[in-house]
Amino acid sequence: MAKTVRNAVREIAREPRQHLSTLLICAVAVFFGAAMIAGTQLLAHLIAGPEGADGAEGGIALMLGLLGTVFFGIAIFVAAIVVVNTFSIVVAGRTRTIALLRLLGASAPSLRRGIGVEGLIVGGVGAVLGTVLADVAALGAAAWLEHRPDAAPLGFAITPGTAVPGAVVVLMAWWAAWRGARPVLAVSPIEGTRRTVEPALKTLRRGSRALLVLALLGIVLGAGLLGLGVLVGFASSAGVLLGFLGGIVSFTGIALGSAWIMPAFLGLAGLPLRASAAGRLAAGSARRHPLRASRTSMGLVIGITLIMMFATLGQTFQTVMTRWSRELGIAEDQTSSVMRSIDDVLWFLTAMLVFSLVIAAIGVVNNMQASVMQRTRELGMLRTIGLSTAGLWRMILAETAQLTLAAALFAIPLGILYGWCGALSMLASVDGIGFFLPTPPWAMIGLVLLGCAVITGIAAALPARRVTRVSPVAALAAD
């Protein structure tokens, strides 16, 4: 084990840049979780005051803690998908080295354990960084609150509970690294010396039939529960509980089946790109690296779907309640305060999902940087036979746009569907409301598309700027 750890440390030290995105993802996830715990504790001290909290105030702190746990779980789910993809890319870049080690006698399980240890180390460093930043931010906020005029001492101190998210993220990073190493390490040594890309999608699918069964089971069972929740919602608002469970189960099935679902949307998003030569080259990249592209897009799908769900729920709730109050002759000012409160809660929940989107965006940027760097020779050859620097920029931009557009094409309708089902299960049982159609949140759709455009620009500019600095001759000489 000591030798495995030494080799892992040596590999990280040899090329630390390859793990930079994993480190950043782990630090962001831990910061979010630790800040939620410390912030909830600080809020409890602030509410309680010098005399201590009563039951209601303690209940508020508990509710916030549970809410933070749910959203931290979402962030971890996104981070796991992104880190699995990141380590798949890292290992794919070492395919020839791994094959040579296999030929010299190293076993696939031992190499896989070594990569898992790399994930453990990188996750540990990210966990420490994120925890320290969250603790410092919480202490700084407490000091600022205590120095306000007429403010009483809060008696706030960091508790060991803020270390829990770090421990969770370290385990997640280890598992994600171990999982991400699986596709490439399954290749035989002789075959590995000839491969520079990930195995074919049909090969990966053939080895993941159990995962496909779980994905189909989750989608079918979740859709059934979601539909049952809507039906129950016409009789009682308790149907929202069934709908909530159905949404979780069905979306988990969708995430598990991303390797079967996302290629279709990637192909659809690639259709507009075929008008130019650079676009056709870009569309071909997703076909050559299907698993990497699917996982990268799925990280964005999770964040966009949840944001669209809350936005649709809020917009539809406003529309339905406004129409209902007018039909009953209720004064607008009697309902406006309630709807403002609901809007505030939904915007707060949406803001918490930004951490998940940031993690997914880091994954897109990392995917494009690694993809471009691993294709240095291919890009050098394209430039040698006439592809201009502008054409190279357009090709990389089109590749990134395909990933983000595929995520938006899938996630926006899915989020609207989930939000509509949630609104129906909550409001359909109210006298005078019944069935209604969703109200699309056009402003949020615009913001999501704008965000996808920003992610596309950043994720394309960084690798394009780097690769165009390399001369075509030097690129052709790259290994």
JOUR-V37953 format. One record per residue. N is the residue number from 0. RES is the residue in one letter. SS is DSSP state (2 for helix, 1 for strand, 0 for the rest). Layout:
BEGIN
n->N res->RES ss->SS
n->N res->RES ss->SS
END
This chain:
BEGIN
n->0 res->M ss->0
n->1 res->A ss->2
n->2 res->K ss->2
n->3 res->T ss->2
n->4 res->V ss->2
n->5 res->R ss->2
n->6 res->N ss->2
n->7 res->A ss->2
n->8 res->V ss->2
n->9 res->R ss->2
n->10 res->E ss->2
n->11 res->I ss->2
n->12 res->A ss->2
n->13 res->R ss->2
n->14 res->E ss->0
n->15 res->P ss->2
n->16 res->R ss->2
n->17 res->Q ss->2
n->18 res->H ss->2
n->19 res->L ss->2
n->20 res->S ss->2
n->21 res->T ss->2
n->22 res->L ss->2
n->23 res->L ss->2
n->24 res->I ss->2
n->25 res->C ss->2
n->26 res->A ss->2
n->27 res->V ss->2
n->28 res->A ss->2
n->29 res->V ss->2
n->30 res->F ss->2
n->31 res->F ss->2
n->32 res->G ss->2
n->33 res->A ss->2
n->34 res->A ss->2
n->35 res->M ss->2
n->36 res->I ss->2
n->37 res->A ss->2
n->38 res->G ss->2
n->39 res->T ss->2
n->40 res->Q ss->2
n->41 res->L ss->2
n->42 res->L ss->2
n->43 res->A ss->2
n->44 res->H ss->2
n->45 res->L ss->2
n->46 res->I ss->2
n->47 res->A ss->2
n->48 res->G ss->2
n->49 res->P ss->2
n->50 res->E ss->2
n->51 res->G ss->0
n->52 res->A ss->0
n->53 res->D ss->0
n->54 res->G ss->2
n->55 res->A ss->2
n->56 res->E ss->2
n->57 res->G ss->2
n->58 res->G ss->2
n->59 res->I ss->2
n->60 res->A ss->2
n->61 res->L ss->2
n->62 res->M ss->2
n->63 res->L ss->2
n->64 res->G ss->2
n->65 res->L ss->2
n->66 res->L ss->2
n->67 res->G ss->2
n->68 res->T ss->2
n->69 res->V ss->2
n->70 res->F ss->2
n->71 res->F ss->2
n->72 res->G ss->2
n->73 res->I ss->2
n->74 res->A ss->2
n->75 res->I ss->2
n->76 res->F ss->2
n->77 res->V ss->2
n->78 res->A ss->2
n->79 res->A ss->2
n->80 res->I ss->2
n->81 res->V ss->2
n->82 res->V ss->2
n->83 res->V ss->2
n->84 res->N ss->2
n->85 res->T ss->2
n->86 res->F ss->2
n->87 res->S ss->2
n->88 res->I ss->2
n->89 res->V ss->2
n->90 res->V ss->2
n->91 res->A ss->2
n->92 res->G ss->2
n->93 res->R ss->0
n->94 res->T ss->2
n->95 res->R ss->2
n->96 res->T ss->2
n->97 res->I ss->2
n->98 res->A ss->2
n->99 res->L ss->2
n->100 res->L ss->2
n->101 res->R ss->2
n->102 res->L ss->2
n->103 res->L ss->0
n->104 res->G ss->0
n->105 res->A ss->0
n->106 res->S ss->0
n->107 res->A ss->2
n->108 res->P ss->2
n->109 res->S ss->2
n->110 res->L ss->2
n->111 res->R ss->2
n->112 res->R ss->2
n->113 res->G ss->2
n->114 res->I ss->2
n->115 res->G ss->2
n->116 res->V ss->2
n->117 res->E ss->2
n->118 res->G ss->2
n->119 res->L ss->2
n->120 res->I ss->2
n->121 res->V ss->2
n->122 res->G ss->2
n->123 res->G ss->2
n->124 res->V ss->2
n->125 res->G ss->2
n->126 res->A ss->2
n->127 res->V ss->2
n->128 res->L ss->2
n->129 res->G ss->2
n->130 res->T ss->2
n->131 res->V ss->2
n->132 res->L ss->2
n->133 res->A ss->2
n->134 res->D ss->2
n->135 res->V ss->2
n->136 res->A ss->2
n->137 res->A ss->2
n->138 res->L ss->2
n->139 res->G ss->2
n->140 res->A ss->2
n->141 res->A ss->2
n->142 res->A ss->2
n->143 res->W ss->2
n->144 res->L ss->2
n->145 res->E ss->2
n->146 res->H ss->0
n->147 res->R ss->0
n->148 res->P ss->0
n->149 res->D ss->0
n->150 res->A ss->0
n->151 res->A ss->0
n->152 res->P ss->0
n->153 res->L ss->0
n->154 res->G ss->0
n->155 res->F ss->0
n->156 res->A ss->0
n->157 res->I ss->0
n->158 res->T ss->0
n->159 res->P ss->2
n->160 res->G ss->2
n->161 res->T ss->2
n->162 res->A ss->2
n->163 res->V ss->2
n->164 res->P ss->2
n->165 res->G ss->2
n->166 res->A ss->2
n->167 res->V ss->2
n->168 res->V ss->2
n->169 res->V ss->2
n->170 res->L ss->2
n->171 res->M ss->2
n->172 res->A ss->2
n->173 res->W ss->2
n->174 res->W ss->2
n->175 res->A ss->2
n->176 res->A ss->2
n->177 res->W ss->2
n->178 res->R ss->2
n->179 res->G ss->2
n->180 res->A ss->0
n->181 res->R ss->2
n->182 res->P ss->2
n->183 res->V ss->2
n->184 res->L ss->2
n->185 res->A ss->0
n->186 res->V ss->0
n->187 res->S ss->0
n->188 res->P ss->2
n->189 res->I ss->2
n->190 res->E ss->2
n->191 res->G ss->2
n->192 res->T ss->0
n->193 res->R ss->0
n->194 res->R ss->0
n->195 res->T ss->0
n->196 res->V ss->0
n->197 res->E ss->0
n->198 res->P ss->0
n->199 res->A ss->0
n->200 res->L ss->2
n->201 res->K ss->2
n->202 res->T ss->2
n->203 res->L ss->2
n->204 res->R ss->2
n->205 res->R ss->2
n->206 res->G ss->0
n->207 res->S ss->0
n->208 res->R ss->2
n->209 res->A ss->2
n->210 res->L ss->2
n->211 res->L ss->2
n->212 res->V ss->2
n->213 res->L ss->2
n->214 res->A ss->2
n->215 res->L ss->2
n->216 res->L ss->2
n->217 res->G ss->2
n->218 res->I ss->2
n->219 res->V ss->2
n->220 res->L ss->2
n->221 res->G ss->2
n->222 res->A ss->2
n->223 res->G ss->2
n->224 res->L ss->2
n->225 res->L ss->2
n->226 res->G ss->2
n->227 res->L ss->2
n->228 res->G ss->2
n->229 res->V ss->2
n->230 res->L ss->2
n->231 res->V ss->2
n->232 res->G ss->2
n->233 res->F ss->0
n->234 res->A ss->0
n->235 res->S ss->0
n->236 res->S ss->0
n->237 res->A ss->0
n->238 res->G ss->2
n->239 res->V ss->2
n->240 res->L ss->2
n->241 res->L ss->2
n->242 res->G ss->2
n->243 res->F ss->2
n->244 res->L ss->2
n->245 res->G ss->2
n->246 res->G ss->2
n->247 res->I ss->2
n->248 res->V ss->2
n->249 res->S ss->2
n->250 res->F ss->2
n->251 res->T ss->2
n->252 res->G ss->2
n->253 res->I ss->2
n->254 res->A ss->2
n->255 res->L ss->2
n->256 res->G ss->0
n->257 res->S ss->2
n->258 res->A ss->2
n->259 res->W ss->2
n->260 res->I ss->2
n->261 res->M ss->2
n->262 res->P ss->2
n->263 res->A ss->2
n->264 res->F ss->2
n->265 res->L ss->2
n->266 res->G ss->2
n->267 res->L ss->2
n->268 res->A ss->2
n->269 res->G ss->2
n->270 res->L ss->2
n->271 res->P ss->2
n->272 res->L ss->2
n->273 res->R ss->2
n->274 res->A ss->2
n->275 res->S ss->0
n->276 res->A ss->2
n->277 res->A ss->2
n->278 res->G ss->2
n->279 res->R ss->2
n->280 res->L ss->2
n->281 res->A ss->2
n->282 res->A ss->2
n->283 res->G ss->2
n->284 res->S ss->2
n->285 res->A ss->2
n->286 res->R ss->2
n->287 res->R ss->2
n->288 res->H ss->0
n->289 res->P ss->2
n->290 res->L ss->2
n->291 res->R ss->2
n->292 res->A ss->2
n->293 res->S ss->2
n->294 res->R ss->2
n->295 res->T ss->2
n->296 res->S ss->2
n->297 res->M ss->2
n->298 res->G ss->2
n->299 res->L ss->2
n->300 res->V ss->2
n->301 res->I ss->2
n->302 res->G ss->2
n->303 res->I ss->2
n->304 res->T ss->2
n->305 res->L ss->2
n->306 res->I ss->2
n->307 res->M ss->2
n->308 res->M ss->2
n->309 res->F ss->2
n->310 res->A ss->2
n->311 res->T ss->2
n->312 res->L ss->2
n->313 res->G ss->2
n->314 res->Q ss->2
n->315 res->T ss->2
n->316 res->F ss->2
n->317 res->Q ss->2
n->318 res->T ss->2
n->319 res->V ss->2
n->320 res->M ss->2
n->321 res->T ss->2
n->322 res->R ss->2
n->323 res->W ss->2
n->324 res->S ss->2
n->325 res->R ss->2
n->326 res->E ss->2
n->327 res->L ss->2
n->328 res->G ss->0
n->329 res->I ss->0
n->330 res->A ss->0
n->331 res->E ss->2
n->332 res->D ss->2
n->333 res->Q ss->2
n->334 res->T ss->2
n->335 res->S ss->2
n->336 res->S ss->2
n->337 res->V ss->2
n->338 res->M ss->2
n->339 res->R ss->2
n->340 res->S ss->2
n->341 res->I ss->2
n->342 res->D ss->2
n->343 res->D ss->2
n->344 res->V ss->2
n->345 res->L ss->2
n->346 res->W ss->2
n->347 res->F ss->2
n->348 res->L ss->2
n->349 res->T ss->2
n->350 res->A ss->2
n->351 res->M ss->2
n->352 res->L ss->0
n->353 res->V ss->2
n->354 res->F ss->2
n->355 res->S ss->2
n->356 res->L ss->2
n->357 res->V ss->2
n->358 res->I ss->2
n->359 res->A ss->2
n->360 res->A ss->2
n->361 res->I ss->2
n->362 res->G ss->2
n->363 res->V ss->2
n->364 res->V ss->2
n->365 res->N ss->2
n->366 res->N ss->2
n->367 res->M ss->2
n->368 res->Q ss->2
n->369 res->A ss->2
n->370 res->S ss->2
n->371 res->V ss->2
n->372 res->M ss->2
n->373 res->Q ss->2
n->374 res->R ss->0
n->375 res->T ss->2
n->376 res->R ss->2
n->377 res->E ss->2
n->378 res->L ss->2
n->379 res->G ss->2
n->380 res->M ss->2
n->381 res->L ss->2
n->382 res->R ss->2
n->383 res->T ss->2
n->384 res->I ss->0
n->385 res->G ss->0
n->386 res->L ss->0
n->387 res->S ss->0
n->388 res->T ss->2
n->389 res->A ss->2
n->390 res->G ss->2
n->391 res->L ss->2
n->392 res->W ss->2
n->393 res->R ss->2
n->394 res->M ss->2
n->395 res->I ss->2
n->396 res->L ss->2
n->397 res->A ss->2
n->398 res->E ss->2
n->399 res->T ss->2
n->400 res->A ss->2
n->401 res->Q ss->2
n->402 res->L ss->2
n->403 res->T ss->2
n->404 res->L ss->2
n->405 res->A ss->2
n->406 res->A ss->2
n->407 res->A ss->2
n->408 res->L ss->2
n->409 res->F ss->2
n->410 res->A ss->2
n->411 res->I ss->2
n->412 res->P ss->2
n->413 res->L ss->2
n->414 res->G ss->2
n->415 res->I ss->2
n->416 res->L ss->2
n->417 res->Y ss->2
n->418 res->G ss->2
n->419 res->W ss->2
n->420 res->C ss->2
n->421 res->G ss->2
n->422 res->A ss->2
n->423 res->L ss->2
n->424 res->S ss->2
n->425 res->M ss->2
n->426 res->L ss->2
n->427 res->A ss->0
n->428 res->S ss->0
n->429 res->V ss->0
n->430 res->D ss->0
n->431 res->G ss->0
n->432 res->I ss->0
n->433 res->G ss->0
n->434 res->F ss->0
n->435 res->F ss->0
n->436 res->L ss->0
n->437 res->P ss->0
n->438 res->T ss->0
n->439 res->P ss->0
n->440 res->P ss->0
n->441 res->W ss->2
n->442 res->A ss->2
n->443 res->M ss->2
n->444 res->I ss->2
n->445 res->G ss->2
n->446 res->L ss->2
n->447 res->V ss->2
n->448 res->L ss->2
n->449 res->L ss->2
n->450 res->G ss->2
n->451 res->C ss->2
n->452 res->A ss->2
n->453 res->V ss->2
n->454 res->I ss->2
n->455 res->T ss->2
n->456 res->G ss->2
n->457 res->I ss->2
n->458 res->A ss->2
n->459 res->A ss->2
n->460 res->A ss->2
n->461 res->L ss->2
n->462 res->P ss->2
n->463 res->A ss->2
n->464 res->R ss->2
n->465 res->R ss->2
n->466 res->V ss->2
n->467 res->T ss->0
n->468 res->R ss->0
n->469 res->V ss->0
n->470 res->S ss->0
n->471 res->P ss->2
n->472 res->V ss->2
n->473 res->A ss->2
n->474 res->A ss->2
n->475 res->L ss->2
n->476 res->A ss->0
n->477 res->A ss->0
n->478 res->D ss->0
END
